[in-house]
Amino acid sequence: MLILFQSKSAAEVLMFAQHALPILLAAGKTFDESGLPERGVITREQLGPAIAGIEALIAADTGHDSTTGDHDDTSEHPISQPVGMRRRAWPLLAMLRLAHEKNEDVTWGPAPAW
């Protein structure tokens, strides 16, 4: 399922639910169900700890993303390279930071059908 994150202060962020779940767990969200609920909110009071949790998740990821930039000299096509947590979480993290600056909530729900 595609999840759409929204905030008044930033552009919308679209993400697969399976990729959003570990990011939201790192942000301190807890869920009764085994998966990501269809709708949810990160309140303005939760934004500071959520940002810190996602930053810690990114720092702990020793996976695929290079800290030197997006360009490397390998012959592997970029579409074949795995996406690490740093790249996956960055758009949502940027949204949370902007929402925190403007004291606004961030919500998520199912993405509209195209």
Secondary structure in CASP SS format (residue, H / E / C, confidence):
PFRMAT SS
TARGET T0000
AUTHOR 0000-0000-0000
METHOD secondary structure of the structure
MODEL  1
M C 1.00
L E 1.00
I E 1.00
L E 1.00
F E 1.00
Q E 1.00
S E 1.00
K C 1.00
S C 1.00
A E 1.00
A E 1.00
E E 1.00
V E 1.00
L E 1.00
M E 1.00
F E 1.00
A H 1.00
Q H 1.00
H H 1.00
A H 1.00
L H 1.00
P H 1.00
I H 1.00
L H 1.00
L H 1.00
A H 1.00
A C 1.00
G C 1.00
K C 1.00
T C 1.00
F C 1.00
D C 1.00
E C 1.00
S C 1.00
G C 1.00
L C 1.00
P C 1.00
E C 1.00
R C 1.00
G E 1.00
V E 1.00
I E 1.00
T C 1.00
R C 1.00
E C 1.00
Q C 1.00
L H 1.00
G H 1.00
P H 1.00
A H 1.00
I H 1.00
A H 1.00
G H 1.00
I H 1.00
E H 1.00
A H 1.00
L H 1.00
I H 1.00
A H 1.00
A H 1.00
D C 1.00
T C 1.00
G C 1.00
H C 1.00
D C 1.00
S C 1.00
T C 1.00
T C 1.00
G C 1.00
D C 1.00
H C 1.00
D C 1.00
D C 1.00
T C 1.00
S C 1.00
E C 1.00
H C 1.00
P H 1.00
I H 1.00
S H 1.00
Q C 1.00
P C 1.00
V C 1.00
G C 1.00
M H 1.00
R H 1.00
R H 1.00
R H 1.00
A H 1.00
W H 1.00
P H 1.00
L H 1.00
L H 1.00
A H 1.00
M H 1.00
L H 1.00
R H 1.00
L H 1.00
A H 1.00
H H 1.00
E H 1.00
K H 1.00
N C 1.00
E C 1.00
D C 1.00
V E 1.00
T E 1.00
W E 1.00
G E 1.00
P E 1.00
A C 1.00
P C 1.00
A C 1.00
W C 1.00
END
